[in-house]
Amino acid sequence: MPTDRLPRERLVPSAFLAARSWREWKTRASCALWGHHVDNHVFEQATTRSRHCRCGSEYLREDGSLTHVRHTLSCFLGHHVYKRLIDRDACHEYVCVQCGHPLLYPADADPYTSAVQFPKKVRYLCGIFGHRVTLAASRDGCSEYACHCGHSFLKPGGAMATIRHPLSCTLRGHWIRFVTSRAGFAEYVCETCGHPFCFADARAPHDRGN
């Protein structure tokens, strides 16, 4: 993952002027403040690689540029619904069918190994006190860590034992850039906290890999 800070996507005033209704203006203003909406259900139905938010902006490019994405409150306050994405690096990886949040468990310590799809609530204690992590893999120029709750992180360099979400990510969402593709999904990572996301590519096969 490149470490140089890249220019962030900005919603320029002309985008607001182009809004044709009050409702459209509010949608664009909301995305500018809280981040763009993401939904794997929508991405799975797409017919092109180009992605567009409901505010009309093109986003989630794969050229290294950054996209500001919001929290999916139904997942954060309710629960995620996960399905198996891929088996890799002696781990089982899952992805939320709506917001793209991944889970990563060692293959020999996976509590959901026999599940096809399952709900799981956010572990708020980890969010408050920090995720106690262990190294899961080294890939894409980063160290990949996983918490016992399943939350994974991609971080450049150094050994880490605890990872906390900074306040900026908790309140405003994440600034993410493309990392790699696997099993029919495109992976992005937050440049601030290392939180990964996996978004469906409708044109690619979604078979489980190894």
NUMAR-901791 format. One line per field, with one value per atom (N, C-alpha, C): x, y, z; atom name; residue in three letters. Coordinates in steps of 0.001 Angstrom, whole numbers. Each point is the difference from the previous one (the first is absolute). Layout:
REM residues N
c1 = (X	...)
c2 = (Y	...)
c3 = (Z	...)
atom = (CA	...)
res = (ala	...)
//
This chain:
REM residues 210
c1 = (850	-850	879	-216	827	-187	1074	-57	-70	262	-83	-1445	-189	-1342	-451	-1159	-505	-1097	-225	-1074	-1331	-774	-1297	-1039	-974	-1114	-771	-403	-752	-1275	-1055	-1247	20	262	174	-1344	-27	-1274	-867	601	-789	-883	441	-818	-1296	80	-1207	-885	612	-765	-716	582	-604	-1199	-178	-1128	-1317	-935	-1241	-1158	223	-1067	606	-837	433	446	-715	364	1367	259	1297	1112	-279	999	332	-1022	230	815	-263	757	1474	271	1389	701	-740	580	297	-906	206	1238	180	1172	1282	-53	1175	404	-986	283	345	-811	126	660	135	582	-1052	459	-893	-587	-1165	-709	548	205	457	-962	-197	-932	371	447	391	-1175	-1220	-1160	-84	277	-21	1169	1187	1196	-125	-661	-146	-891	-843	-889	579	1162	593	430	56	398	1315	583	1279	894	1280	935	-163	-453	-213	-1112	250	-987	-482	-1268	-574	-798	203	-770	-1404	-934	-1366	-79	1070	37	398	414	379	1483	825	1447	596	954	770	1012	164	893	570	822	630	797	767	863	1136	659	1089	1344	103	1221	822	-338	734	-591	-1026	-641	-853	-336	-725	-1486	-800	-1442	-417	-800	-536	-1301	-36	-1203	-525	-1314	-654	-159	-354	-372	-1398	-201	-1328	-653	-889	-504	-810	-688	-756	917	1236	986	643	339	721	-878	-1258	-888	-804	-172	-721	975	201	996	380	1203	434	-561	-113	-299	1174	694	1233	-182	774	126	1479	368	1402	480	1136	609	1060	990	1115	755	697	935	1400	792	1338	880	1297	975	-367	-500	-417	-1121	-786	-1111	-1264	-1145	-1280	-413	-317	-403	-1468	-743	-1406	-208	-1158	-308	-1470	-298	-1382	-696	-1192	-719	-530	56	-464	1152	716	961	1417	292	1334	1010	-418	899	483	1313	492	182	33	409	1114	967	1107	289	-80	269	1031	910	857	-872	391	-828	-266	958	-166	-696	-441	-687	-1184	-658	-1116	-1322	-732	-1260	-1132	214	-1061	356	937	552	-1041	-1082	-1012	-1194	26	-1134	92	-1132	-69	-148	-837	-232	-450	427	-325	-7	-828	14	1039	566	951	-27	-195	4	1429	126	1291	383	1276	461	437	-907	231	1157	274	1107	1336	145	1226	86	-1143	-7	370	-374	280	1427	420	1291	1116	-344	1005	-53	371	67	1363	0	1242	281	1048	205	1259	-2	1184	229	1229	341	-614	-753	-636	727	531	681	790	911	702	-332	-619	-425	-181	123	-256	762	1227	849	-391	-871	-500	20	-135	-249	-1501	-544	-1431	-186	-804	-262	-1455	-272	-1375	-218	-1146	-420	-756	-109	-753	-1480	-473	-1391	-178	1099	-53	335	46	320	1445	212	1352	443	1313	593	1193	245	1206	823	1222	857	1393	598	1374	991	979	1106	-387	954	21	-963	398	-841	-972	-1249	-1025	-726	-410	-747	-1431	-222	-1328	-228	-1178	-357	-1324	-21	-1204	-483	-1305	-569	124	650	80	-1375	-149	-1286	-500	932	-399	-722	459	-654	-1335	-40	-1221	-1115	340	-1017	-318	1009	-178	52	260	154	1450	243	1355	369	1291	565	760	-517	537	580	998	587	73	10	47	1326	-76	1191	198	-995	145	-1382	-43	-1241	183	-1068	21	-1432	-178	-1269	-1195	186	-1109	-322	916	-204	1233	-222	1085	205	1246	311	520	-503	445	437	789	450	-2	-383	13	1437	349	1367	323	-1019	220	146	-959	-6	327	53	309	-1182	-1217	-1216	-209	-71	-260	-1492	-353	-1351	94	-982	-34	-1326	70	-1195	-110	-1207	-239	226	556	126	-920	-1114	-1015	525	1059	496	937	433	990	-663	605	-556	156	-936	3	239	800	291	957	-120	929	1353	1057	1339	802	1284	904	1301)
c2 = (-1192	1192	1232	983	1188	810	601	750	1495	463	1425	452	1149	538	592	-429	436	1033	849	991	-676	505	-578	511	-881	373	1126	1003	1117	211	340	322	1501	415	1409	693	1343	717	-266	-219	-238	-1234	-979	-1198	348	950	441	807	856	819	-856	-1185	-877	-764	20	-706	603	-868	453	110	-394	67	151	415	132	-1350	-1054	-1329	-419	255	-337	827	1267	849	-541	-413	-544	-1282	-848	-1239	290	962	339	645	846	629	-1044	-978	-1063	-816	-318	-773	798	1307	839	29	-31	85	-1355	-1021	-1287	-1085	224	-1004	-644	-678	-628	-1302	-332	-1220	-1183	-1142	-1216	-1134	-887	-1111	-1116	-1122	-1123	-570	154	-450	763	1306	832	-350	-168	-285	-1323	-981	-1302	71	1034	157	907	584	937	-725	744	-577	561	975	576	111	160	180	1358	992	1336	-35	555	-3	1433	139	1308	-63	983	126	480	-143	461	1517	726	1452	365	-999	231	21	67	81	-1357	-13	-1204	-175	-1227	-205	-1409	-295	-1315	-384	963	-288	-916	-618	-932	573	1338	675	558	-372	495	1244	596	1178	-400	968	-257	282	-791	201	52	981	135	-797	-1050	-821	114	-14	132	-1357	44	-1219	-428	-1306	-541	-263	895	-38	-1252	-556	-1223	-1147	5	-1013	335	1272	407	-92	422	4	-1291	-708	-1276	-1159	-551	-1053	-127	-512	-360	-1372	-266	-1347	-407	-1070	-403	-1264	-69	-1231	-253	-1249	-347	646	654	610	-910	-389	-780	-639	-1088	-608	354	642	440	151	-127	245	-742	-1235	-829	662	827	696	-160	220	98	1467	529	1396	77	888	222	1466	292	1373	272	1206	403	207	-571	51	1390	899	1363	1000	169	1102	-371	-1290	-399	-198	81	-214	-1452	-244	-1380	-539	-1318	-704	-954	-171	-908	-826	-1326	-909	-1041	-390	-1159	-1218	-782	-1134	-971	-121	-947	622	1263	654	825	-509	719	-498	852	-447	-155	465	-30	-896	-909	-754	-803	-414	-809	823	1319	853	446	12	537	1510	477	1431	182	1070	165	1476	370	1359	127	1173	234	1474	293	1371	534	1298	653	-205	-266	-123	1379	686	1397	184	-1016	126	149	-707	149	1404	522	1346	1046	-232	972	-143	-1216	-217	-397	-265	-389	-1491	-334	-1396	-583	-1097	-715	-944	282	-658	-867	-945	-802	48	-231	33	-1204	254	-1077	-299	1038	-193	1256	-141	1140	6	1078	46	1437	193	1294	1134	-306	1002	363	-790	314	-1237	257	-1065	-59	-1204	-173	-576	691	-410	-405	-860	-402	-35	495	-37	-1302	-402	-1217	145	1262	222	-162	-151	-193	1233	1162	1240	-53	316	1	1415	174	1298	-219	944	24	1214	-247	1078	-122	1115	-56	-120	-889	-85	-503	59	-257	-1008	-624	-939	775	-445	661	-1026	417	-875	486	1317	587	1043	-25	991	639	1327	748	812	161	860	1460	850	1411	649	1090	676	461	408	481	-1081	-1252	-1105	-355	50	-324	982	1282	1025	255	-51	456	-1117	-1213	-1066	-175	-640	-379	561	346	387	-1213	-610	-1286	67	-865	-138	-1480	-269	-1363	-666	-1297	-784	-1133	-877	-1181	-590	-1025	-720	-1468	-637	-1438	-519	-1198	-733	840	825	788	1241	418	1202	899	1304	977	436	-68	382	1430	748	1365	67	1019	135	1466	264	1356	448	1166	482	439	218	473	-1141	-942	-1037	-1395	-179	-1320	-932	511	-811	-385	-1300	-420	-139	100	-239	-801	-867	-795	225	494	338	-877	-485	-958	612	-813	331	-955	530	-850	-774	491	-654	-1151	-120	-1012	-1191	-1198	-1175	159	-525	134	-1352	-827	-1306	137	-888	-35	-504	691	-408	-556	-256	-515	778)
c3 = (0	0	0	-889	-18	1262	467	1241	-226	-1230	-270	118	614	146	-1331	-480	-1289	198	-1014	111	229	935	286	-990	-271	-863	671	-747	552	-806	690	-664	-264	-1214	-333	-41	179	15	-1216	-1192	-1199	126	811	205	720	950	684	-944	-817	-934	-1029	-294	-996	548	1315	596	-497	-388	-620	984	1252	987	1385	950	1390	555	-340	483	-527	-1277	-577	637	254	662	1387	759	1345	-57	-1007	-136	-245	-889	-303	1196	720	1193	1069	157	979	-331	-1296	-410	220	-242	206	1474	893	1438	599	-280	681	-842	-1300	-869	-887	-1030	-957	533	-502	377	-793	677	-676	306	-977	189	-972	529	-855	-795	496	-772	-1314	59	-1208	-906	586	-807	-751	614	-648	-1239	-78	-1145	-1075	250	-952	-1271	-1089	-1295	-510	699	-396	1224	-234	1108	663	-771	550	1041	1184	1072	241	305	287	1295	858	1232	-356	930	-243	-133	412	-198	-1428	-781	-1383	-256	1055	-169	-357	-917	-279	1129	483	1136	-11	1023	152	-1240	-498	-1140	452	-957	296	-433	-17	-447	1157	1240	1162	621	-638	572	1199	826	1245	-149	681	76	1457	348	1352	85	831	153	1428	117	1304	681	1291	712	-437	-134	-269	1350	431	1371	293	-1017	252	392	-536	376	1343	182	1214	1241	-120	1162	122	-1098	30	-37	-1195	-142	-1470	-232	-1341	-356	-1292	-493	-878	387	-667	-827	-1084	-773	-258	-262	-231	-1293	73	-1173	-591	823	-518	1166	-275	947	-469	852	-392	1226	-186	1073	1282	-145	1140	799	-672	635	-830	646	-680	6	-1178	-106	-418	675	-277	-371	-615	-372	286	498	243	-1340	-146	-1273	-305	986	-255	-23	1116	101	-423	-222	-435	1110	1251	1142	-10	36	26	1418	111	1212	-380	899	-269	1250	-151	1114	-422	903	-293	-281	-987	-407	1145	935	1103	1215	-119	1118	-509	-1030	-615	579	732	594	-1018	-1234	-1008	-1184	185	-1118	-775	641	-674	-491	239	-358	-1458	-682	-1353	51	901	208	1439	656	1408	396	996	531	1110	158	1089	366	1266	473	111	-59	241	1457	260	1387	473	680	352	976	846	948	-726	-1124	-786	-586	-415	-547	1030	1255	1063	518	288	645	-962	-1237	-982	-307	-1206	-428	364	722	313	-1158	-733	-1291	-7	-924	-302	-1506	-409	-1416	-701	-1069	-754	-1296	-651	-1287	-335	-945	-580	-1484	-481	-1395	-469	-1299	-629	682	439	626	1414	616	1336	897	1291	964	233	-76	249	1398	796	1376	148	970	286	1508	417	1400	250	1265	318	-353	-169	-404	-1505	-738	-1437	-819	636	-723	-475	-1275	-554	-338	-136	-322	-911	-895	-817	392	472	486	-616	-429	-496	1150	-128	959	1369	927	1424	596	1086	737	879	64	800	853	1195	892	201	-115	165	-1087	-594	-1022	405	2	354	-1196	-87	-1033	452	-769	379	-37	728	104	-1364	-861	-1323	-789	116	-696	660	1307	725	-326	-109	-209	-1463	-872	-1379	-1040	401	-981	-401	-1140	-392	-1374	-146	-1288	-521	-1056	-435	-1412	-246	-1336	-370	-1290	-514	346	358	322	-1003	-122	-860	-279	-845	-281	343	474	245	87	-515	109	-442	-1024	-515	798	871	797	-126	91	35	1439	464	1375	44	971	273	1463	337	1387	403	1238	539	222	-536	123	1418	836	1367	992	-11	1038	-516	-1327	-542	-120	195	-109	-1464	-323	-1383	-280	-1274	-482	-1288	-241	-1228	-698	-1247	-755	-1236	-273	-1068	-1379	-889	-1413	-744	-518	-608	-1196	-644	-1211	292	1268	361	678	-115	698	1507	770	1453	669	-627	583	1160	969	1122	-486	392	-410	1157	-276	1033	-60)
atom = (N	CA	C	N	CA	C	N	CA	C	N	CA	C	N	CA	C	N	CA	C	N	CA	C	N	CA	C	N	CA	C	N	CA	C	N	CA	C	N	CA	C	N	CA	C	N	CA	C	N	CA	C	N	CA	C	N	CA	C	N	CA	C	N	CA	C	N	CA	C	N	CA	C	N	CA	C	N	CA	C	N	CA	C	N	CA	C	N	CA	C	N	CA	C	N	CA	C	N	CA	C	N	CA	C	N	CA	C	N	CA	C	N	CA	C	N	CA	C	N	CA	C	N	CA	C	N	CA	C	N	CA	C	N	CA	C	N	CA	C	N	CA	C	N	CA	C	N	CA	C	N	CA	C	N	CA	C	N	CA	C	N	CA	C	N	CA	C	N	CA	C	N	CA	C	N	CA	C	N	CA	C	N	CA	C	N	CA	C	N	CA	C	N	CA	C	N	CA	C	N	CA	C	N	CA	C	N	CA	C	N	CA	C	N	CA	C	N	CA	C	N	CA	C	N	CA	C	N	CA	C	N	CA	C	N	CA	C	N	CA	C	N	CA	C	N	CA	C	N	CA	C	N	CA	C	N	CA	C	N	CA	C	N	CA	C	N	CA	C	N	CA	C	N	CA	C	N	CA	C	N	CA	C	N	CA	C	N	CA	C	N	CA	C	N	CA	C	N	CA	C	N	CA	C	N	CA	C	N	CA	C	N	CA	C	N	CA	C	N	CA	C	N	CA	C	N	CA	C	N	CA	C	N	CA	C	N	CA	C	N	CA	C	N	CA	C	N	CA	C	N	CA	C	N	CA	C	N	CA	C	N	CA	C	N	CA	C	N	CA	C	N	CA	C	N	CA	C	N	CA	C	N	CA	C	N	CA	C	N	CA	C	N	CA	C	N	CA	C	N	CA	C	N	CA	C	N	CA	C	N	CA	C	N	CA	C	N	CA	C	N	CA	C	N	CA	C	N	CA	C	N	CA	C	N	CA	C	N	CA	C	N	CA	C	N	CA	C	N	CA	C	N	CA	C	N	CA	C	N	CA	C	N	CA	C	N	CA	C	N	CA	C	N	CA	C	N	CA	C	N	CA	C	N	CA	C	N	CA	C	N	CA	C	N	CA	C	N	CA	C	N	CA	C	N	CA	C	N	CA	C	N	CA	C	N	CA	C	N	CA	C	N	CA	C	N	CA	C	N	CA	C	N	CA	C	N	CA	C	N	CA	C	N	CA	C	N	CA	C	N	CA	C	N	CA	C	N	CA	C	N	CA	C	N	CA	C	N	CA	C	N	CA	C	N	CA	C	N	CA	C	N	CA	C	N	CA	C	N	CA	C	N	CA	C	N	CA	C	N	CA	C	N	CA	C	N	CA	C	N	CA	C	N	CA	C	N	CA	C	N	CA	C	N	CA	C	N	CA	C	N	CA	C	N	CA	C	N	CA	C	N	CA	C	N	CA	C	N	CA	C	N	CA	C	N	CA	C	N	CA	C	N	CA	C	N	CA	C	N	CA	C	N	CA	C	N	CA	C	N	CA	C	N	CA	C	N	CA	C	N	CA	C	N	CA	C	N	CA	C	N	CA	C	N	CA	C	N	CA	C	N	CA	C	N	CA	C	N	CA	C	N	CA	C	N	CA	C	N	CA	C	N	CA	C)
res = (met	met	met	pro	pro	pro	thr	thr	thr	asp	asp	asp	arg	arg	arg	leu	leu	leu	pro	pro	pro	arg	arg	arg	glu	glu	glu	arg	arg	arg	leu	leu	leu	val	val	val	pro	pro	pro	ser	ser	ser	ala	ala	ala	phe	phe	phe	leu	leu	leu	ala	ala	ala	ala	ala	ala	arg	arg	arg	ser	ser	ser	trp	trp	trp	arg	arg	arg	glu	glu	glu	trp	trp	trp	lys	lys	lys	thr	thr	thr	arg	arg	arg	ala	ala	ala	ser	ser	ser	cys	cys	cys	ala	ala	ala	leu	leu	leu	trp	trp	trp	gly	gly	gly	his	his	his	his	his	his	val	val	val	asp	asp	asp	asn	asn	asn	his	his	his	val	val	val	phe	phe	phe	glu	glu	glu	gln	gln	gln	ala	ala	ala	thr	thr	thr	thr	thr	thr	arg	arg	arg	ser	ser	ser	arg	arg	arg	his	his	his	cys	cys	cys	arg	arg	arg	cys	cys	cys	gly	gly	gly	ser	ser	ser	glu	glu	glu	tyr	tyr	tyr	leu	leu	leu	arg	arg	arg	glu	glu	glu	asp	asp	asp	gly	gly	gly	ser	ser	ser	leu	leu	leu	thr	thr	thr	his	his	his	val	val	val	arg	arg	arg	his	his	his	thr	thr	thr	leu	leu	leu	ser	ser	ser	cys	cys	cys	phe	phe	phe	leu	leu	leu	gly	gly	gly	his	his	his	his	his	his	val	val	val	tyr	tyr	tyr	lys	lys	lys	arg	arg	arg	leu	leu	leu	ile	ile	ile	asp	asp	asp	arg	arg	arg	asp	asp	asp	ala	ala	ala	cys	cys	cys	his	his	his	glu	glu	glu	tyr	tyr	tyr	val	val	val	cys	cys	cys	val	val	val	gln	gln	gln	cys	cys	cys	gly	gly	gly	his	his	his	pro	pro	pro	leu	leu	leu	leu	leu	leu	tyr	tyr	tyr	pro	pro	pro	ala	ala	ala	asp	asp	asp	ala	ala	ala	asp	asp	asp	pro	pro	pro	tyr	tyr	tyr	thr	thr	thr	ser	ser	ser	ala	ala	ala	val	val	val	gln	gln	gln	phe	phe	phe	pro	pro	pro	lys	lys	lys	lys	lys	lys	val	val	val	arg	arg	arg	tyr	tyr	tyr	leu	leu	leu	cys	cys	cys	gly	gly	gly	ile	ile	ile	phe	phe	phe	gly	gly	gly	his	his	his	arg	arg	arg	val	val	val	thr	thr	thr	leu	leu	leu	ala	ala	ala	ala	ala	ala	ser	ser	ser	arg	arg	arg	asp	asp	asp	gly	gly	gly	cys	cys	cys	ser	ser	ser	glu	glu	glu	tyr	tyr	tyr	ala	ala	ala	cys	cys	cys	his	his	his	cys	cys	cys	gly	gly	gly	his	his	his	ser	ser	ser	phe	phe	phe	leu	leu	leu	lys	lys	lys	pro	pro	pro	gly	gly	gly	gly	gly	gly	ala	ala	ala	met	met	met	ala	ala	ala	thr	thr	thr	ile	ile	ile	arg	arg	arg	his	his	his	pro	pro	pro	leu	leu	leu	ser	ser	ser	cys	cys	cys	thr	thr	thr	leu	leu	leu	arg	arg	arg	gly	gly	gly	his	his	his	trp	trp	trp	ile	ile	ile	arg	arg	arg	phe	phe	phe	val	val	val	thr	thr	thr	ser	ser	ser	arg	arg	arg	ala	ala	ala	gly	gly	gly	phe	phe	phe	ala	ala	ala	glu	glu	glu	tyr	tyr	tyr	val	val	val	cys	cys	cys	glu	glu	glu	thr	thr	thr	cys	cys	cys	gly	gly	gly	his	his	his	pro	pro	pro	phe	phe	phe	cys	cys	cys	phe	phe	phe	ala	ala	ala	asp	asp	asp	ala	ala	ala	arg	arg	arg	ala	ala	ala	pro	pro	pro	his	his	his	asp	asp	asp	arg	arg	arg	gly	gly	gly	asn	asn	asn)
//
